[in-house]
């Protein structure tokens, strides 16, 4: 599952590195998928749903920040976290790392590229987890 992180780094040959928040989100998702493979929180619906919510909110607030640069950063951070959690709860995709992904996309200088790589990476994680699920055990 660590291959997803390597793919993102090799794909852009180090030119586009993830921010710490996006790395944190991906690492947390890989941990959840590997340690709890048979639990609902590691289902592909929840992993992908949390990431899509995070990407949507991050891109929305990045665009809003571009049009309103005089608004304090603390307002944007609060809005991103609140809306990401709210959206994740509404669509019933219980995956909290989507919130840190939303912040990572928001703070990224290239939010579209980071969003695309995050979705590609979580898709790879979901695929690998589903292909190896019968050999994996819940470790908790």
Residue, then its C-alpha position, 0 to 999 in steps of 0.5 A: x500500500x505504500x506504493x501509492x505514496x511512491x507513485x505520487x512522488x515518482x509520477x512528478x519526479x519530485x517537482x510536485x511534492x504533497x504538503x504535510x497535511x496531504x501526506x498525513x491524510x494519505x498515511x492515515x488512510x493507508x494505516x486504516x486500510x491495512x490495520x482494519x481491512x474488514x471494518x466499515x471505516x476502511x470500505x472503499x466507499x468511505x475512503x473514496x467518499x471522504x477524499x472526494x468530500x475533502x477535495x471538493x471542500x478544499x477546491x471550493x475554499x481555495x477558489x474563494x480565498x483567491x477572490x477574497x484575499x483580505x479575509x483572515x486565514x483563521x476564518x478559512x481554516x475554520x470554514x474548511x474544517x467545518x464544511x469538510x466534516x459536515x459534508x462527510x457526515x451528510x454523505x455517510x462516508x466515515x473517513x476523518x482524513x478527508x478533513x486534513x486532505x481538505x486543508x492540504x488542498x486549500x493550502x497547496x499552491x497547486x490545488x488541482x494537481x494535489x487533488x488529482x494525485x490524492x484521488x489517484x493514490x486513494x484509488x490505488x490503496x482501495x484497489x490493493x486493499x480489495x485485492x488482498x482483503x482475504x489475506x488481511x486480518x483486523x489487527x485491533 
